[in-house]
Structures are given as C-alpha cells and as structure tokens.
C-alpha cells in the first residue's frame, strides 16, 4: 500500500492536470465507482495519485487505501479473497473510506472485490485499468450501472507548452512554432522528458503502438490479420475528417486486392476505439434533432502518433487541425457530433448542458470564396445558438453576421469559443 503522508511524493509529469482533478473532485463522495480510462501511457495513474494527494490534505491517514498492482510488494493481494479481507479490515465505520486500486486488471475476479465493497456504507472507490485487460466494453459489462468513466487524453496543446518549458526553461518560441512541435511530437506525457531526441521518440511511439495493436487488440480480440489491422489504422488516419463506413473501407481494400469483409473491418474499428487509439463520432440531423446511424468520422487520440504513422504530407494540415479541435472540445467535456443540415455538413455540433454550439474548422479563409463556403453550413442553421468558425488565420476576433471567427491557436491555448 502507498501512504502518501509518509512517502515523498513525486509527479513524473511535473504538470498538474487540473481539469481531471476537478472532475474527480466533483464526483468525490458520490455513490458510484469512478473508473479512469484512456490510452496507454496517457497518465492515468499519475492523475489518480494527484487526486489522492489532494484529498489526503483533508482526511485522516487511515481513511485512504491505495494499492498499485504492478508493484511487487502487492503481489500476494492479487488473490481477490485476501485483497477484500485486507481492505475490509481497514474500513472505518465513522468516516468515509477512499479506496484507490491502480491497475486493477492485474487482480483476477477484481469485480467481486469491487462489488462487495461498493454495497458497504462510507466507501468511495476509484479504479484505473490497462486497456490490455480492461477494455471499455468490458468495464460496462463488469460494473454495469454502478460507475462513471473519466477518460484521460494525452497532453493538450497548453499542457505540451508547460512540458516543453520544463525541459527548455529559456525557450523563446511563438505559438505557431510550438504548434509545429506539438503536431510532430504529440502529447504523450513521457515525451516531455525527451523532446528533440527524435530517434528515441520514434522508438517510444513504435513500442507504444505495437503494444496497443499486438497486445491490446490482437490478443484480446483474436484478430490474426495484422496487415489488415495496420491498413485500417493508416486508412482512418489518412481520412481524418472524412465520412467513413465499414463498407466503404472494405470496398477500398478489395479494389486494391486485399480480401476482407465489412464485418471484419467493423470489428477492427471497434477494437481501435475500445483501446482509445481512435474516437468515433456520429452524424446528427440538426433539423430533425436525431442521431443518424450511417457514416461516421474517426479521430486519432494523438496527432504525434498520427505524424509517426504517416509522416508529413502536403495538404494534410487541415485534417490535423480538425483532429486537434476535436480533442480540445472533448477535453472540455462537450458531447460531439457531425452536423447534417440538408446537403451541407457542420464539422462539430458540440453540446454541453443540453446547449449546442456549431463549429466549423478551416485552415484558412482569407480567400472570399473559401470563407463563404465555410460559412454556408452555419448560416443554414436557423436557431440562435452560438456559431463559431475556427481557423489558423491569425486575425482579431471577427463576426460574419453573428458567426464568430477565432484564431485556432488562441482556442487551443485555453481561449473560449
């Protein structure tokens, strides 16, 4: 067990991820199991420890139980009977008990321990799990109806800047230069220790990608066709921002001589999303107020991983920017859809507290014809909710008959929509 009151605390990220801490604090003492998920190496365990450290300031020592099951000292507690007994014997009847189980998938039948603890009074449970053994769909099956999921993403552009500054304290880079570095390196937290060491970064991302594909997906989902899986990954990355379907991808592969089926493609895509390598968003009929079941878009969890897989390609900047805006909106807690308005498409219908914001993303709109093309989908929405055009044109905030145009890097750096 880790005792944060007696053990020197060290956050290897050097960055406090405030939005996740605030979310965890908002669920503190609520009678649901808190499950922290996310792609490998995005900093789940560090967020959990930061939160544990925060609440340790206001509770007594024996209210907190923290086990990391990747540590050898906790090996015997992988017997779920012993784990349950150990935790139960620590519980206080007169105060809330905070139980942190890090990498809980290492304990066979862990759900039996969690179920038994959950029904007890004064128990607040927090879990993290590796995607290799606890995929998103499996969490839902094991803990159905009794948990909330807090999904952790790699560093945002703002966090990347803090990491870069911690590495190079006297750096003097403007936002566009930092943006270029961000889309090259990406946001995986460990990388801020090795910025500018390009070969090491490539090796790190290669190992991370291989683990996700070979261990998390192939072993768990029994997908034997490695070549097909990698083709689907690259196809989805190359088509960021484009509407896709399993049939469309299948037809593309078959036409080039690769035998597959829509069902096989769908299985691979689902696995890529379950391991958080991609996020899928559906279309939403703005006028009909309904989610559409055909065609969707896939966005990568990290643009650096995308750069590693595809390299730099001319004309790709718009897709990268759209992916960045998607991730930032997701970090901010928006529920995201692709907007359909008659024959036009809005990049994002971003909903929070039941209020939609309509967002269009474009690399540049300095050409009048391009500007009018990007404004048209927003102009076709007749309600009075906010409509935003986000571009890389570094201009003051501009309004086009009520549609607000903002600079993408200001938004990615923490600015409001």
C-alpha positions in Angstrom: 0.0 0.0 0.0 1.2 3.6 -0.8 0.9 6.0 2.1 1.1 9.5 0.7 1.6 11.0 4.1 4.9 9.3 4.7 6.3 8.7 1.3 7.9 11.6 -0.6 5.5 12.4 -3.5 6.8 12.8 -7.0 4.8 13.6 -10.1 6.9 12.5 -13.0 4.8 14.6 -15.4 5.7 17.8 -13.5 2.3 19.1 -14.6 -0.9 19.2 -12.5 -3.8 18.2 -14.8 -6.3 20.4 -13.2 -9.4 19.6 -15.4 -9.2 15.9 -14.5 -8.6 16.7 -10.8 -11.6 19.0 -10.8 -13.8 16.3 -12.4 -12.7 13.7 -9.9 -13.3 16.2 -7.0 -16.8 16.8 -8.4 -17.6 13.1 -8.0 -15.9 12.7 -4.6 -18.2 11.0 -2.0 -20.8 10.2 -4.7 -22.0 6.6 -4.5 -20.7 5.5 -7.9 -17.4 3.7 -8.8 -15.0 6.1 -10.5 -13.1 4.4 -13.4 -10.2 6.3 -15.0 -9.7 5.1 -18.6 -7.5 6.2 -21.5 -4.9 5.0 -24.0 -1.7 3.5 -22.6 0.8 6.0 -21.1 -1.6 8.9 -21.1 -1.0 9.5 -17.4 -3.9 7.7 -15.7 -2.0 6.5 -12.7 -0.4 10.0 -12.1 -3.8 11.6 -12.2 -5.1 9.1 -9.7 -2.1 9.8 -7.4 -2.5 13.6 -7.8 -6.1 13.3 -6.7 -5.2 11.0 -3.8 -2.6 13.5 -2.7 -5.2 16.3 -2.9 -7.8 14.6 -0.7 -5.1 13.5 1.8 -4.9 17.1 2.9 -8.3 17.0 4.4 -8.8 13.4 5.7 -7.0 11.3 8.3 -4.4 8.8 7.3 -6.3 5.6 7.6 -9.2 6.8 5.5 -7.1 6.2 2.4 -6.2 2.8 1.0 -4.0 2.9 -2.2 -2.7 -0.2 -4.0 -0.8 -0.4 -7.2 -1.0 -3.9 -8.5 2.0 -3.6 -10.8 4.2 -3.3 -7.7 5.8 -6.5 -6.4 5.0 -5.6 -2.8 1.3 -6.1 -3.6 1.8 -9.5 -5.4 0.0 -11.5 -2.7 -3.0 -9.2 -2.9 -3.8 -10.4 -6.4 -5.7 -13.1 -4.5 -9.1 -11.4 -4.6 -10.2 -13.0 -1.3 -7.1 -11.7 0.5 -7.5 -8.3 -1.1 -11.1 -8.0 0.0 -10.2 -9.0 3.6 -7.3 -6.6 3.7 -9.4 -3.7 2.6 -12.4 -4.6 4.7 -10.3 -4.8 7.9 -9.1 -1.2 7.2 -12.5 0.3 6.8 -13.7 2.9 9.4 -17.4 2.9 10.3 -17.4 6.5 11.4 -15.8 8.2 8.3 -15.7 7.9 4.5 -13.1 5.4 3.2 -11.3 6.2 0.0 -10.1 3.2 -1.9 -7.7 3.5 -4.8 -7.0 0.4 -6.9 -4.4 1.2 -9.6 -4.0 -1.3 -12.5 -6.9 -3.4 -11.0 -7.0 -5.7 -14.0 -4.0 -7.5 -12.5 -6.3 -9.0 -9.9 -8.4 -11.9 -11.4 -12.0 -11.5 -10.4 -11.4 -8.0 -9.2 -15.1 -7.1 -9.9 -16.1 -9.4 -7.0 -14.0 -7.3 -4.6 -15.4 -4.0 -6.1 -19.0 -5.3 -5.9 -18.6 -6.3 -2.3 -17.0 -3.1 -1.3 -19.5 -1.0 -3.2 -22.5 -2.1 -1.2 -20.8 -1.1 2.1 -21.5 2.3 3.7 -18.9 5.0 3.7 -16.9 3.6 0.7 -15.7 5.7 -2.2 -13.9 3.6 -4.9 -11.5 4.7 -7.7 -10.0 2.4 -10.3 -7.6 2.5 -13.2 -7.0 -0.3 -15.6 -4.8 -1.1 -18.6 -6.5 -1.4 -21.9 -4.8 -4.8 -22.4 -7.2 -6.5 -19.9 -10.0 -4.0 -19.2 -11.4 -2.5 -22.4 -14.1 0.0 -22.3 -16.8 -2.6 -23.3 -15.6 -4.9 -20.5 -15.9 -2.2 -17.9 -19.5 -1.7 -18.9 -20.2 -5.4 -18.5 -18.4 -5.9 -15.2 -19.6 -2.7 -13.5 -22.9 -2.1 -15.3 -24.9 0.8 -13.9 -22.6 1.5 -11.0 -19.8 3.5 -12.4 -18.8 6.7 -14.2 -15.9 6.8 -16.6 -13.4 9.6 -16.7 -11.5 9.4 -19.9 -7.9 10.7 -19.9 -6.3 12.1 -23.0 -2.6 12.8 -23.7 -1.4 16.3 -23.0 -3.3 19.2 -24.6 -1.5 21.9 -26.5 -1.5 24.1 -23.3 0.0 21.2 -21.3 2.5 20.5 -24.0 3.8 24.1 -23.7 4.2 23.6 -19.9 6.1 20.4 -20.5 8.3 21.9 -23.2 9.0 24.9 -20.9 10.0 22.5 -18.1 12.5 20.9 -20.5 13.9 24.1 -22.0 13.3 26.8 -19.4 14.7 29.6 -21.6 12.9 28.7 -24.8 11.6 31.6 -26.9 9.2 30.1 -29.3 6.0 31.7 -30.6 2.6 29.8 -30.7 2.9 28.7 -34.3 6.4 27.2 -33.7 5.1 25.4 -30.6 2.2 24.1 -32.6 4.5 22.7 -35.2 6.4 20.9 -32.5 3.2 19.6 -30.9 1.9 18.1 -34.0 5.3 16.4 -34.5 5.9 15.1 -31.0 2.3 14.7 -29.8 1.1 14.8 -26.2 2.1 11.5 -24.5 3.3 12.8 -21.1 6.6 10.9 -21.1 7.8 12.6 -24.3 8.3 15.9 -22.5 11.3 14.2 -20.9 12.9 13.5 -24.3 11.8 16.4 -26.6 14.2 17.0 -29.5 15.6 13.4 -29.2 13.8 12.3 -32.4 15.1 8.8 -32.7 14.2 8.0 -29.1 10.8 9.5 -29.6 10.2 7.3 -32.7 11.3 4.2 -30.7 8.9 5.1 -27.8 5.9 5.7 -30.1 6.7 2.5 -32.1 6.7 0.5 -28.8 3.5 2.1 -27.7 1.8 1.5 -31.0 3.0 -2.1 -31.2 1.7 -2.8 -27.7 -1.7 -1.4 -28.4 -2.0 -3.2 -31.7 -0.4 -6.5 -30.8 -1.3 -6.9 -27.2 -4.4 -4.9 -26.5 -6.2 -5.6 -29.8 -4.9 -8.7 -31.4 -4.6 -10.9 -28.2 -7.9 -9.7 -26.7 -10.0 -9.6 -29.9 -8.3 -12.6 -31.6 -7.6 -10.6 -34.7 -5.0 -12.5 -36.6 -4.6 -10.4 -39.7 -2.0 -7.9 -38.6 -1.6 -6.4 -42.0 -5.4 -5.7 -42.3 -5.4 -4.0 -38.9 -2.5 -1.8 -39.7 -4.1 -0.9 -43.1 -7.2 0.2 -41.3 -5.3 2.3 -38.8 -3.5 4.1 -41.7 -6.7 4.5 -43.7 -8.5 6.0 -40.8 -5.6 8.4 -40.1 -5.4 9.4 -43.8 -9.1 10.1 -43.8 -9.4 12.2 -40.6 -12.4 14.5 -41.1 -13.9 12.3 -43.9 -17.1 10.4 -43.5 -16.4 6.6 -43.4 -18.2 3.3 -43.2 -17.1 -0.2 -42.8 -18.4 -1.0 -46.3 -16.6 2.0 -47.8 -13.3 0.9 -46.3 -13.9 -2.7 -47.2 -14.6 -1.8 -50.9 -11.4 0.3 -51.0 -9.3 -2.6 -49.8 -11.0 -5.2 -52.0 -10.4 -3.0 -55.1 -6.7 -3.0 -54.3 -6.6 -6.7 -53.9 -6.9 -7.1 -50.1 -9.6 -9.6 -49.2 -11.8 -8.7 -46.2 -15.5 -8.1 -45.3 -17.4 -5.2 -43.8 -17.9 -7.2 -40.6 -14.1 -7.7 -40.2 -13.5 -4.0 -40.8 -16.1 -3.1 -38.2 -14.5 -5.5 -35.7 -11.1 -3.8 -36.2 -12.6 -0.3 -36.0 -14.4 -1.1 -32.8 -11.2 -2.5 -31.3 -9.3 0.6 -32.2 -11.9 2.7 -30.4 -12.1 0.4 -27.3 -8.3 0.9 -26.8 -8.8 4.6 -27.3 -6.5 4.8 -30.3 -9.4 6.4 -32.1 -12.6 8.1 -31.2 -15.7 7.8 -33.3 -18.4 10.5 -33.7 -21.8 10.0 -35.4 -23.8 12.4 -37.6 -26.6 14.4 -36.2 -29.5 15.8 -38.2 -29.7 19.4 -36.9 -33.2 20.0 -38.3 -34.6 16.6 -37.4 -32.9 16.5 -34.0 -31.8 12.9 -34.3 -28.6 10.9 -34.4 -28.1 9.2 -37.8 -26.9 5.6 -37.9 -24.9 5.7 -41.1 -21.5 7.2 -41.8 -19.2 8.5 -39.1 -15.8 10.1 -38.5 -12.8 8.8 -36.7 -10.2 11.0 -34.9 -6.8 9.9 -33.6 -6.2 10.2 -29.8 -2.9 11.9 -30.5 -1.6 13.9 -33.5 2.0 13.0 -32.8 1.1 9.3 -33.1 -0.6 10.2 -36.4 2.6 12.0 -37.6 4.7 9.0 -36.6 2.4 6.7 -38.6 2.0 8.8 -41.7 4.8 11.4 -41.7 4.3 14.9 -43.1 2.2 15.2 -46.2 1.3 18.4 -48.2 -2.3 19.3 -47.9 -2.7 17.4 -44.6 -2.7 20.5 -42.3 -6.5 20.9 -42.4 -7.1 17.3 -41.2 -4.5 17.7 -38.4 -6.2 21.0 -37.2 -9.6 19.4 -37.3 -8.3 16.5 -35.2 -6.7 19.0 -32.7 -10.0 20.9 -32.4 -11.9 17.6 -31.8 -9.6 16.6 -29.0 -9.7 20.0 -27.3 -13.5 20.0 -27.4 -13.6 16.5 -25.9 -11.2 17.6 -23.1 -13.6 20.4 -22.3 -16.4 18.0 -21.8 -18.5 18.5 -24.9 -20.6 15.8 -26.4 -19.7 15.8 -30.1 -21.5 15.1 -33.3 -21.1 15.8 -37.0 -23.9 18.2 -38.0 -26.0 17.5 -41.1 -28.1 20.4 -42.4 -29.8 19.4 -45.7 -26.9 18.9 -48.2 -24.3 20.5 -46.0 -22.1 19.4 -43.1 -21.0 21.2 -40.0 -17.7 19.8 -38.6 -18.9 19.7 -35.0 -22.1 20.1 -33.1 -20.7 20.5 -29.6 -23.3 20.0 -26.8 -22.8 20.8 -23.2 -25.6 21.2 -20.6 -28.1 20.5 -23.5 -26.9 23.6 -25.3 -25.4 23.2 -28.8 -22.5 25.2 -30.3 -22.0 24.8 -34.0 -18.3 24.8 -35.0 -16.7 24.9 -38.4 -12.9 24.3 -38.8 -10.8 25.6 -41.7 -7.1 26.0 -42.2 -7.6 29.5 -43.8 -10.5 31.6 -45.1 -8.6 34.5 -46.4 -10.0 33.8 -49.9 -13.5 35.1 -50.1 -14.9 32.1 -51.9 -13.5 29.8 -49.2 -14.9 31.9 -46.5 -18.4 31.8 -48.0 -18.1 28.0 -48.4 -17.2 27.5 -44.8 -19.9 29.9 -43.5 -22.7 28.4 -45.6 -23.4 25.4 -43.3 -23.5 27.6 -40.2 -25.8 30.1 -41.9 -28.3 27.3 -42.7 -28.9 26.7 -39.0 -31.8 29.0 -38.1 -31.7 28.7 -34.3 -30.0 31.3 -32.1 -27.2 29.2 -30.5 -23.6 30.1 -30.9 -21.9 29.5 -34.2 -18.1 29.5 -34.5 -15.6 29.4 -37.3 -12.1 28.3 -36.2 -9.1 29.0 -38.5 -5.4 29.3 -38.5 -5.7 32.9 -39.7 -4.0 35.0 -37.0 -6.5 37.8 -37.1 -8.6 39.6 -34.4 -11.9 38.0 -33.5 -14.2 38.8 -36.4 -18.0 38.4 -36.8 -19.8 37.5 -40.0 -23.5 38.3 -39.5 -23.3 36.8 -36.0 -20.9 34.0 -36.8 -17.8 34.4 -34.7 -14.4 33.7 -36.3 -11.5 32.9 -33.9 -7.8 32.0 -34.1 -7.3 28.3 -33.6 -4.1 28.7 -31.5 -5.8 31.0 -29.1 -8.6 28.4 -28.6 -6.1 25.6 -28.3 -4.1 27.6 -25.8 -7.1 27.8 -23.4 -9.2 30.5 -25.0 -13.0 30.4 -25.0 -15.1 29.7 -28.0 
